[in-house]
Amino acid sequence: MLLRSFVTAVRAGSISRAATALGQTQPALSQQIRKLESVVGRPLLNRSQAGVSPTRAGEELLPYAERIISLSTQALIQTGRSLGGHCGVGLLEDLAASHLPQALADLAQLHPGTTLEVLSVSRTAMREAYDAGRLHLVLDEVTDVPGPPRWTVRRPLVWAIGQGVDIAADPLPVVLFSNPCVWRTSVLETLERSDRRFRVAFEGNSLVSVLAAIRAGLGIAALMPANVEPVMACHDAAALPTLPDVHLGLARHPRTEGDPLVDVVETVLRRMI
């Protein structure tokens, strides 16, 4: 599917990583994206040695492409009968702010007899809700999932640039998530290994606060691609250190095995992520 190839390339930040994720060759994936660009009539990706990023046309297409993929996925997994029941889903905050809740909302609309609950809370509260049976699925960093992960996936982090921030500044102003945060440690280690002088300009314990700091032009921050607003995109990735991937995992409560609603929700999450 042309749209899936495009979305996967944007999420991965690389044609080669996207091809691996989709089980295709790099030339085949590149050809699909160029075919989509031909249909749209405009370039959708900025290509460089550091990877790919969406053009303005690509940024405009991305949310529509994700919504179409979501609806197509749900159409494919429908069982021919209406689903019912309750399914609680725990999401890492950065995923809760992405396209995943919209996919779940679309699923609930297709099956009016269902109740889907999405929680984005602290690791301790997530564990308590999971142990109590309120949450049936938890998609979070592998180190934070409340049970053995059924599957794992790696997703890239990218730099988000505050308005007016000079990425050549010395020291480089950086916006960080407060402790405890695995990403914080990874970002600091990446900057230290690069021998790049930097200073912590702002710390926040939520995605909302970190985004506010970036919008205010306080510095740069490491985010998942879905949370980077168009004006925050870095178009010169080679000028900044390469960030590590995020290792995500999904845990499923053992008491939900065989539950058709939970089966469907897990399938949606896996295909969308």
C-alpha positions in Angstrom: 0.0 0.0 0.0 1.5 3.3 -1.0 0.3 5.2 2.0 1.6 2.6 4.4 5.1 2.8 2.7 5.0 6.6 3.1 3.9 6.6 6.7 6.4 3.9 7.7 9.3 5.9 6.1 8.3 9.0 8.0 8.0 7.2 11.3 11.3 5.4 10.8 13.1 8.4 9.5 14.9 6.2 7.0 14.0 4.4 3.8 16.2 1.4 4.8 14.7 1.1 8.3 11.2 1.4 6.8 12.0 -1.3 4.2 13.2 -3.6 7.0 10.0 -3.0 9.0 7.8 -3.8 6.1 9.8 -6.8 4.9 10.6 -5.1 1.5 13.8 -4.1 -0.3 14.9 -0.5 -0.2 14.6 0.0 -4.0 11.0 -1.4 -3.9 10.0 0.9 -1.1 11.6 3.9 -2.7 9.7 3.2 -5.9 6.4 3.0 -4.0 7.0 6.4 -2.4 8.0 8.0 -5.7 4.8 6.6 -7.2 2.8 8.2 -4.5 4.6 11.5 -5.0 3.7 11.2 -8.7 0.0 10.8 -7.8 0.1 13.7 -5.3 2.1 15.8 -7.7 4.6 17.1 -5.1 7.6 15.7 -3.3 6.6 14.2 0.1 10.0 13.4 1.6 13.2 15.4 2.1 16.1 12.9 1.4 19.6 13.2 2.8 22.4 11.0 4.0 21.0 11.3 7.5 17.6 9.9 6.5 14.3 11.3 5.4 11.8 13.8 6.8 8.5 15.0 5.5 8.2 18.0 3.2 5.4 20.5 3.8 3.3 18.5 1.4 4.2 15.3 3.4 3.3 16.9 6.7 -0.1 17.8 5.2 -0.7 14.3 3.9 0.6 12.4 7.0 -2.5 12.7 9.3 -4.8 11.8 6.5 -2.6 8.8 5.5 -2.6 7.6 9.1 -6.3 7.9 9.4 -6.9 5.9 6.2 -4.5 3.2 7.3 -6.3 3.0 10.7 -9.7 2.6 9.0 -8.3 0.0 6.5 -6.8 -2.0 9.4 -10.0 -2.0 11.3 -12.0 -3.1 8.2 -9.6 -6.0 7.7 -9.9 -7.3 11.2 -13.7 -7.0 11.6 -15.1 -10.4 12.5 -18.4 -9.9 10.7 -20.2 -9.5 14.1 -20.4 -6.6 16.5 -17.9 -6.7 19.3 -18.8 -5.8 22.9 -17.2 -5.5 26.3 -14.6 -3.3 27.9 -10.9 -3.0 27.0 -8.5 -0.8 29.0 -5.3 0.3 27.2 -2.3 1.9 29.0 -0.2 4.1 26.7 3.1 5.9 27.1 2.3 9.6 27.2 4.1 10.2 23.9 2.0 7.5 22.2 -1.2 8.8 23.8 -0.5 12.1 22.1 -0.1 10.4 18.7 -2.4 8.8 16.2 -3.1 5.7 18.3 -6.0 7.0 20.4 -7.7 8.1 17.1 -7.4 4.6 15.8 -9.0 3.3 19.0 -11.8 5.9 18.7 -12.5 4.8 15.1 -12.7 1.2 16.4 -15.1 2.1 19.1 -17.3 3.9 16.5 -17.3 0.7 14.4 -18.4 -1.3 17.4 -20.9 0.8 19.5 -21.2 -2.0 22.1 -17.6 -1.6 23.2 -16.1 0.6 25.9 -12.5 1.5 25.3 -10.5 3.2 28.0 -7.1 4.8 27.4 -4.9 5.7 30.4 -1.6 7.5 30.4 -0.3 7.6 33.9 2.8 7.0 36.0 4.6 3.7 35.9 3.3 2.9 39.4 -0.3 3.8 38.6 -0.1 1.8 35.4 1.1 -1.3 37.3 -1.7 -0.9 39.8 -4.4 -0.6 37.1 -2.9 -3.6 35.2 -2.8 -5.8 38.4 -6.4 -4.8 39.2 -7.6 -5.8 35.8 -8.6 -2.3 34.7 -5.9 -2.3 32.0 -5.8 -5.2 29.6 -3.0 -4.0 27.4 -0.1 -1.7 28.1 2.1 -0.3 25.4 5.1 1.4 27.0 8.9 1.4 27.1 10.1 -2.2 27.6 11.6 -1.4 30.9 8.2 -0.1 32.2 5.7 -2.6 30.9 4.0 -4.3 33.9 4.4 -7.9 32.5 6.4 -9.9 30.1 6.1 -8.2 26.7 4.2 -10.2 24.0 6.1 -8.3 21.4 8.6 -5.4 21.1 9.4 -2.8 18.5 12.0 -0.1 18.1 11.0 3.4 17.0 13.3 6.4 16.4 13.7 9.6 18.3 14.2 12.9 16.4 15.2 16.4 17.3 12.5 19.0 17.7 13.9 22.6 17.4 12.4 25.6 19.1 11.7 28.7 17.1 14.7 30.9 16.7 17.1 28.3 18.3 20.5 28.2 16.6 21.5 24.5 16.5 25.1 25.7 16.1 25.0 27.5 19.5 27.8 26.8 22.0 26.6 25.6 24.4 23.5 24.1 22.8 20.3 24.7 24.8 18.5 21.5 25.5 15.0 20.7 26.8 14.7 17.5 28.8 12.1 15.3 30.4 12.6 15.2 34.2 13.8 12.2 36.0 12.9 9.3 36.1 13.0 9.1 32.3 15.0 6.6 30.1 15.0 9.0 27.2 16.6 11.7 29.4 19.6 9.4 30.1 19.9 8.4 26.5 19.8 12.0 25.3 22.4 13.1 27.8 24.7 10.1 27.0 24.3 10.9 23.2 25.3 14.6 23.7 28.3 13.7 26.0 29.6 11.1 23.5 29.4 13.7 20.7 31.6 16.1 22.7 29.1 18.8 22.0 28.9 21.4 24.8 25.3 21.9 26.0 23.3 23.3 28.8 19.9 22.2 30.2 17.6 25.1 29.5 14.3 23.6 30.7 13.1 20.4 32.3 9.5 19.1 32.3 7.7 16.0 33.6 5.2 15.8 30.8 5.0 16.0 27.0 2.8 19.1 27.3 5.4 21.0 29.3 8.3 20.0 27.0 6.3 21.0 23.9 5.5 24.3 25.6 9.2 24.9 26.2 10.1 24.1 22.5 7.3 26.4 21.3 8.8 29.2 23.5 12.1 28.8 21.7 14.0 27.6 24.8 16.0 24.9 23.1 15.9 21.5 21.3 14.4 18.2 22.6 14.3 14.6 21.6 10.7 13.5 20.7 8.9 10.7 18.8 8.3 11.9 15.2 4.5 11.9 15.6 4.8 14.6 18.4 7.0 17.0 16.4 5.0 19.9 15.1 5.9 21.0 11.5 7.6 24.2 12.7 9.8 22.2 15.0 11.2 19.9 12.3 15.0 19.7 12.0 15.9 20.0 8.3 19.7 19.6 9.0 19.8 16.4 11.1 23.5 15.9 10.3 24.3 19.0 12.4 23.1 17.3 15.5 24.1 14.0 17.2 22.1 10.9 16.0 19.6 9.9 18.7 19.0 6.2 19.8 15.8 4.4 19.1 13.0 3.9 21.7 12.4 0.3 22.7 8.7 -0.3 23.1 6.9 -3.4 24.3 3.3 -4.5 24.8 2.1 -6.5 27.8 -1.3 -8.2 27.8 -3.1 -9.3 31.0 -3.1 -13.1 31.1 -6.8 -13.2 32.1 -7.8 -11.7 28.7 -6.5 -14.6 26.5 -9.2 -15.4 24.0 -11.2 -12.2 24.5 -12.2 -11.1 21.0 -12.3 -7.4 21.8 -8.8 -7.4 23.3 -7.6 -9.5 20.4 -8.8 -6.8 18.0 -7.4 -3.9 20.0 -4.0 -5.6 20.2 -4.0 -6.1 16.5 -4.8 -2.4 15.9 -2.0 -1.3 18.2 0.5 -3.7 16.6 -0.3 -2.7 13.0 -0.5 1.0 13.8 2.8 1.2 15.8 
